[in-house]
Amino acid sequence: MGKIQGMEISASGKKRLIFLREGDKEFDKVQKIVRGKRKLLLKIIPEKIELLDYDFVKEGYSRLQIMT
């Protein structure tokens, strides 16, 4: 697979958007994948992720893949 040309993440409602502060349960785990030190992080629980990659066609798939 090549580089993904486009990505859209869909999430709605306050339950799917979680702010994490230093000292919260998952903060340290999430901080490791973020570039730079942060005091507040946003965790998104997606309803749907759409990927656009023209290399999917080479594998016999549609260039647009939707994960729910």
C-alpha positions, 0 to 999 in steps of 0.5 A, a space after each residue: 500500500 502507498 500513502 493514504 491520500 485522504 482520511 475523514 473521521 466522523 464522530 458525534 456527541 459529547 460521549 465520543 469526544 473525551 478530554 484527557 488531562 494530566 493524571 487521568 487514567 489514559 493520559 500517559 498512554 496517549 501522550 506517548 503518541 503525541 509529538 511534544 508535551 501537552 497538558 490537555 489531549 482530545 481522545 476521539 472515539 470514531 463512528 466512521 473512518 473513511 480512507 481514500 487511497 488509489 493503491 487500493 485499486 491495485 489490490 482489487 478494492 475500491 479506492 474509498 474504504 469505509 470502516 464503521 
